[in-house]
Amino acid sequence: MNRFITYGSVAGALGFIGLLYFVASPNAREVTIQSAETFSVRKENLSGPMKNELDTLSKRAHVNEENLELVEEDRIDLANLTASEVSQSYDLKNSALSVSEVGFESAPPVIVADVNDRWLNIDNGYLDRHKHWHQAEGEGITFENFTNVLYFFPVDEKFSTVTAVCKNRQNYSEILLYSDGKKWLDLNQGGAELYSMTLWDWYDTVAIRSGSQTFIEHRTPKLARWNAPIEGALAEEILRTGTFDIFVEPNQHRHAGVVISKDEKISSKVRPALNLKATVTIQNVDEVRGCFDIKKPSVRDLSWQA
């Protein structure tokens, strides 16, 4: 029996949900609503070398062949709906990483089954059946554990090559990364922290690697605007190499900022939140390498001086 497992953003039941945030350093007012994407996976796509890797992938995802049956009754099936029926378009200032349609379709069914299981049953036994990537009390939260244990889907190709814009402001400077005309990442110098990074989505975990430098931040998200301090060495490596790897783990309880139950996820046909990875190249890095030459103090630095 063919299994069609497809995902679309919320339609109808959740309606138009707007989230307005006031954030400081750098100051911004952001509205975040995810646009829809619809994908499908067929079990027959698992062929050739992919079959040989099934056992390894199953162990990494902490699932087995029996989990494939979970999606027969609990799947989110939008196969009979068109994209226009399950999606809305929004003209937003910022965007977030999104999955590659080809990369999703080529994922082994056992991985997609695990995605369904985690998304629908995160509060209904999933965590009891699966070993988490880190231990309780934060032990084991390392770049290596995070990136090696979980399965990450590749992002849309448009995020692989980005354009950077330098903005020098009175109290801070920022390098903004754009893909397809929309900003999705800020590299900040000054403001609340000496160096920080900003993304837009409800992320539990973000990990970044550039050259010899790595970074990881793991916490329960409070806002759609994810922001965390980073080491200056990581910012310097990103500007030196012009490239970095990024891995993100979205929160499994929220959609567009709203905490929703399993029944709501199914009835509203909300697409699962996917772990994503990308290798990003800044195509005009030479134009922004000097953006942070004049260092701006952080709020913390100023408070210490006072």
N, C-alpha and C positions, 0 to 999 in steps of 0.2 A: 504494500500500500504506500503510495507516495505521501510524503509529509510536507505540507507547505506551512512554513512558519514565517509570518510576515509581521511587520511592525509599522505603525503610523503614529503621529502625534495626536494628542487629545482632540476630539471633535465633538461638538454638540454638548455632551454632558458637563464637561468642565467649562465650556464656553471660552470667552475671551478673558484671560487672567493676566492682569498687569501687576508688576512688582516694581515699586519705586523706592530707590535707596539714596540716602544722603551719606556720603563717605568722605573722609578727610585724608589729605596728604598722599597723593594729590587729590584735590577736591573734584568730585564728579557726581552727576546725577544719572543713574543708569536704569533702564527698563529692560528686563530680560524675559523673553518668551521664545521658546525653542520652536523653530519651524519644522514642518513634518518631513520625514523621510520614510519611504516604504521599501522594504527589502523582502526577498524570498530565498529560501534554502531548500534544496532538494537532496535527498539522501544519496541519489546516484551521482552527485558531484564528488563524493568521496571515492577516488580512484587513483591508480598508479601509486606514486610515492606516498600520497596521503594515507593510504591504508597501512603502510608500514609504520607510520608515525602515530597511529591511533592509540596504541598502548601508552606511549609517552605523553601524548596530549591528554589522554584520559586521567593519567596520574597528576599532571599539572593542574588540571581543572577539578580534580578530586571528584570525578564522576565515573560511571561505568555504563555499559550498554543498557542496563536496566533503566537508567534514568531517561532514556529516549521515550519510554512509555509515558512519562510525566506530562509531556506536551500534548498527548492525544486528547485529554480531557481539559487540561488547564492552559492550552495554548491561546495566544491572542491571534486570531485568524482574520486577516483583512483581505484575503485573496480575492473576494468578490467586490471589493470597493475600489474605486479609482482614487488616484492621488488627490484630486480636487475635492472628493467627498470626505476625506479624512485629514485634510490639512488646511492651514490658513497661512498667508504670507504677511510678514511684518517688516516694515522698514525701520530697522533698529540701528542705533549708533554702533553697537558692538555685536560680535558673534562669538560662537564657541566652537571648539573642535567637533567635527562630525565624522561619522564612519565612512569608509570607502565602500561603495555598493559592491564592487567586484570582490574586495577583501572579505566582506561579510558573506557573500554567496559561496566563496570557496572555503569557508570555515567548516571543519568536520561537524557532522550532525551531533556528535556527542558534546561538542563545545556549545552549540546552539541550544541543546537541551539543558545544559547547565545554566545558560543565560536565562532561559524561561523559568527554571526551577528557582534560581536565586531571586529573580525579579518578583515572581508571584508568591514565593514562600519564604521570604526573608524573615517573616515573623511567624511562620508556620512550620518550623522544623528544619529549614535549610541549614541553619548554623549548627544544629545538632548532628546533622549527617555529614558535614564537611569540616575538615580541619582548616582553620583560618590561617592566613599567610603570616600573621605574627601572633605572639602569645599575649596572655592577659597582662594588664598593667604596663603595656607598651613595650615589653621586651621583644626584641627581634625586629623592630621597625628600622630596617636598614634599606638602602638602595638595592643591594643585591637580593635580599629576600623578596622585596616587592616586585622587582622586575623579572626575577627568575621563576617565581612560583605561580603567578597569575597568568592567564591568557589575555593578550591584548590584541584587539582588532586594529588593523591599519586605518589611519585617518584618510579622508578625502585628499586626493592628490593636490588640490589647490593650497593645502597648508604646507606642502613640502618646500615650496619656493615662495618667499615672502619679501615684501618691500618694507623698509624701515624708514621712519620719519623721526627726526630729532626735534624735541621741543624744550627750549631753555626758558624756564620761568623764574620768578623772583626767588622763591624758596626751595625749588627743586628742579631737576631736569628729568626728562623721560624719553625713552626710545620706544616708539609705538610700532608694532608689527601688523601689517595689513595683508590679508588674503582676499582676492576677489573684491577689492574695494572696501572691505570692512575690517575694523580693528578687532583683534582677539587676544593680544598680549601686550602688556606694558612692562618695560624694564625701567625701574625708577631709581634715581639717585637723589638723596635728600628727602625732606618731608618727615614723615613719622619715623622712618628708619634711614640709616645711611644708604643701604641698598635694599630694594624689595622688588617683588614681581607681582603682577596682577593678571588674573584670568577671569572669565565670566562663565560660571556654571557652579552647580552644587557638588563640589568635589570633596570626597573624604580624604583622598591621598593624591599628591602631585610629586613626581620625581623628575629630575632633570640631570642630564650629563652633558658636559662640554669639555673636550680635551681631557685633562686629568682631574677635573673637578666634578663632584656629584652633590646632589641636594635631594632631600626628601622632607615632606611635611605631611603629617597625618593628624586629622582632627575631624570632629563633627561640624559640618558647615552651618553657619548661622545666616549667611547672606549669599545671594547669587554672585556677588562680587568676591571672588577668592583673592586674598592678598596675604603675602608672607614675606618676612625679611629673608634675605639671602646673603651669603658671604660676598665681599667685594671681589674675591678671587674668581668666583663663578661668573660674575658680570664681565670681568676682564677676559676670561677665556672665551665667552660667547662673542665678544667684540674682536678678539684676536683671531679665532678660528672662523668666525662667520657662520657657525653651525652649532646645533645642539639637538639632543634627543630628549623627548618629553613623553612621559607616561602618566595617565590620569585614571583614577578610579572614582566614578560618580557615586553619589549617595543613592541607595536602593529604596529609600522610603519616599522620596519626593519626585514630583513632576512639576516643572515650572515653579518650583518653590513651595508647592502645596503638598503636605503629607497626605498620601492616599492609601487606602486599604487594598487588599487583594481583589475584592469584589469590584471596587472602583477602577482598578487597573484593567480588569477584564471588560467591564461594561463600557468604559470610556475608550477602550482600544488604544491605550497609551503604550507607546513603544518602550521596551526595556532600556535602561541606562547601561551603556556598554563601557568596558575598560578599553581605552584607546592608546595608541602609541604613534609617534611621528618622528621622523628625522627632518629637521627644519634647516634650510639654508637661506641666509639673508643675502639676497642677490646684490644689494647695493651697500654692503657693510662698510666699504671704504668711505662712504659719504657720512656715516654716523659714528665712526670710531672715535672722533674727538668730542662727542657730545658731552662726556663726563669729565673733560679736562679741567674745568673749573668746578671743584668739589663744593657742594652745598652741604651745610651741617644738617644733621637730623634734629628733630625735636628733642630726642633723648640727649644728644650732645649739648644742646642749648640749656636743658634743664640741669645737667651736671655743672655747667659753667656758672649758672646762677647760684 
